């Protein structure tokens, strides 16, 4: 079970059809290019961004979404914003692009980051993935598998705990929930730092050098 959780083997088709992250990453499975840094490298390469994400999650996510949108479409502001950028679909009357995003985009983004933190982080990452056709590295694959396992285990334990008189079941369910929350915070920080680094790197490479500017 532990081996399967942290295996870096390519994702099977059934794995991208479930869990928080799998379905959103499915379109990128065939891409060969990768982010310049992996999720595990992000804490050392972009520690400031990671720490800022953990301490000020919502403001950082609003800033990063705006930054990503304007990176792929310079000067667009919030014009291309919609809830989770449509990567995670909608539910009943709540459909991306039809929830007042155009009239109050920054407020909607703040609500998105507060209510749907996981999809919010993944959506910003996927903007950059889609723009540069970036695939999944081994860390991404482990993330998907680990989150799927934690999600399923947490659901099972929280369903079983109320049905038994054993206090240990409640404690175990709480422990798994805490582990899941800590994992999410760490992954969110790493993913945000990864996207920040990629945008910074791409903009540095596309910016004209002093010699090129003088020739112009």
N, C-alpha and C positions, 0 to 999 in steps of 0.2 A: 504493500500500500504506500509506504514512504517512498520507495523507489519510483513508483508511478507518479507520485505527487511532484517530484522534483526532476523527472526525466526530461532531457533536452531533445529527445527524438521528435521528428516532425509531427505536427498535429494530425490526427485522423479526422475524417470528415464529421464524425459524430461529436467530436470535441468542440468544434467551432459552432455547433448548433445549440449550445447550452452555456450557462454561467454568465457572469457579469461582463466578461471581456471577449469570450470566444467568438460570438456572432459578429461583433463589431470589427474583429481582426480578420475575418474570413476572406475579404476581398484582397488582402495583402499577402496571402500565403505564397503565391507564386513569384513575388518580387524578390530579386536577388540582392539588390543594394540594401544597405543597412544604415542606421543612424551612426554618426561618427563615434559616439560613445555608447556603451551598453548601459543598462540600468544599474548594474553593479559598479560601473566606473563613475557614474554621475556624482555620488557623494564626494569623491576626491577631486573631481574636475570642476564641479560647480557647487561647492559647499554652501555658498551664500544663498543661492537660489533655493536649494533644498531646505535650509533652515527657515528662510522667509516663508516658504510654502507651509511648513509645519506650524509656524507661529501665526501667520495671517492668511489662512487658506482662501477665503472668499475673495479678498482684494487681489491676491496674486492670480487667482484663476480668471478674474475679470480682465486684469491687465494682460495675461498671457493669451487669452482668446482674441482680444483686440489686436495684440501684437502679431499673432499667427495669421489672422484674417488680412491684415494690412501688409504682411510679408508676401503672401501669395497674390494679393491684389492691391498693390500700393495705392494709398490715397482713398481707399474705399470706405474707411471709417467702420461703421457698424452696418453698412448696407447689406452685407452678405450674411449677417448673423441670423440664426434661428436656433431654437432650443436643441441643444446637443448636436447641432448642425445636421439633424435628420439621420444620424447614424444609428440611433436606437429606436426609430419609429415613434409611434404615439399610442395613445390609449383613449378609446371612445371619442369624446369631444376635444380632448387635449392632443392636438396635432402640431408638430413643429412647423413654424411659419405662420400659424394662425392663432398665436397666443399673445398678440400685442407686442411682438419683438421689435417691429419697426418704429413704434411710437415711443417705447421706453426700453431700448436694447440693453443699456448698462444695468438697469434695475432688473430686467428679466434674467440677465446673465448672473446677477448676484443671487437671485432666487434659485436659478438652476444649480449653481455651485452649492447652495445651502441644502436643497432638497435632494438633488441627484449628484452628489460629489464624485462618485465613481465614473459615471458616464460623462460628466463635465470634463474631467481630466483626460479621459480617453478620447473624447471628441476633439479637443485641442491638439492632441498628439496625432490623431488621424488626419487632420487638416494638412499637416506637414508630410505625413506618410503618403497621402494621396498626391500631393503636389510633386513630390520627388520620387514617387513609386518605390517607397522603402518597404522592405519586407520585415520579417520577424527574426530576431537573433535568438540565441539560446536562452537568454535571460527572459525575453518576452514569452517564450514557450513555457518556461518554468512558472512564470507569473500566472499564465492562464490556467495551467494545471493545478497550481497551489490554491488559487482562488476558487476554482471549481470544487476542489476537495473540501476546503474550509467552509464554503457555502453550503454544500450538501450535508456535511457533518453537523454544522450549526443548526440547520433546519431539523435534522433528525433528533438531535439532543433536546432542542426546544419543544419539540412535539411530544417526546417521551417524558420529559421532566414533570409536567403537570399531571401525568397519569399514574405516577408512582408516589409512594410515601417516603421514599428514600431521599434524604437531604443531599446525599452525595451526587445525585443526578442533577439537582439544581446548581450545585457548585461546579460540577463538570461542564454544564452548559454555559455557565457564566465565564469560566476560564477560556473555553473555546471562543466565545464572543469577544473576550478581551484580546486574545491572540489574533483573531480576525481583524479587529479594529486597529491594532498595532501594525499588522501587516499592511493594511490599507494605507495608513498614514505614511509608512516608509515608502511604499510603492508609489503613492501619489507624489511625494517629494522627489523621488528619483525620476519619475516620468516627466514631471514639470521641468526639472533641471536638464533632462535629456533634450527636451524640445527647445528650451532656452539656448542651450549650447549649439544645437543644430541651426537655429535661426541666426544666431550670432556668427557662426562659421560661414554660412551661405552668404550672408550680407557682406562679410569681409572679403570674400572671394569675388563677389560681383561688383564691389565698389571700385571705381577707377583709381589707379595709382597716381602719385604725384606727376610722374613722367607723362602718363597718358593725358592728364589734365593740362599740362603745359603745352602739349602738342595740339590739343584742341584750341 
